[in-house]
């Protein structure tokens, strides 16, 4: 049982690291305002989903990606 817990903990920690450090910088072309989309590890285990949701919201508002750490 203990080995299974350790295995699951390792897999979850590795899965979170893949996009957990990703930062995407967007800019609103008219106003030149910049914003960042990044993962909040306390909000969800779906870090890729967090980034995509953030990007989608800012794209609808006219922001364009100007930098991506991925």
N, C-alpha and C positions, 0 to 999 in steps of 0.2 A: 504494500500500500504506500509506504513512504517513497519507494522508487518511482511509482507512478506519479505521485505528487511532484517530485523533483523533475521528472521528464516533462510534465505539463507546464510547470513553471518556466523551464528552459525554453520550450517551444513558444510560449506566449511572449517571453521577453525578447526572443529573436524576431518574432513576427512584428512586434511593435517597433523595433529598431529600423526596419526597412524604410518606412516613410515617416517615422516619428520625428526625424530631424529636418524634414523637408520644409523649406520656406519659399513661398512664391511671392514676388513683389509685383504689384500692379499699379498702373498709373491711369488717371482719368485724363485723356488727351487735352480737353479744353481747359481744365483748371490746373492741371499738372499736379494734383494731389496724389500722393502715393499711399498705398495700404499694403499690409502683409497678410497672407493666409498661412497659418501654421497650425500644427497639431496641438491640441490640449489633451495630454495623456490622461487627465482625470475625467474627461467628458465621455470618452468612449474607447473601446478597443479597436474601432474601425477608423484608423488614422487616415487611410486613403480616402474613405468616404467623407471625412471631415474636410480634407483639402478640396475634394471635388465639389462639395456643397458650397464652400466658401467661394471658390472660383466661379461657380455658376451664378451665385448672387451678384458678384461684382461684374461679371460679363454682362448681365442683364442691365446693369447700371452704366454700361459704356466703358468700363475699365479694360485696359489691355495689359497683358503680361509683359513686363520689362526685365524680369530676372527670375530664375528658378534654380534652386540648389540641387535639384534632383539630377 
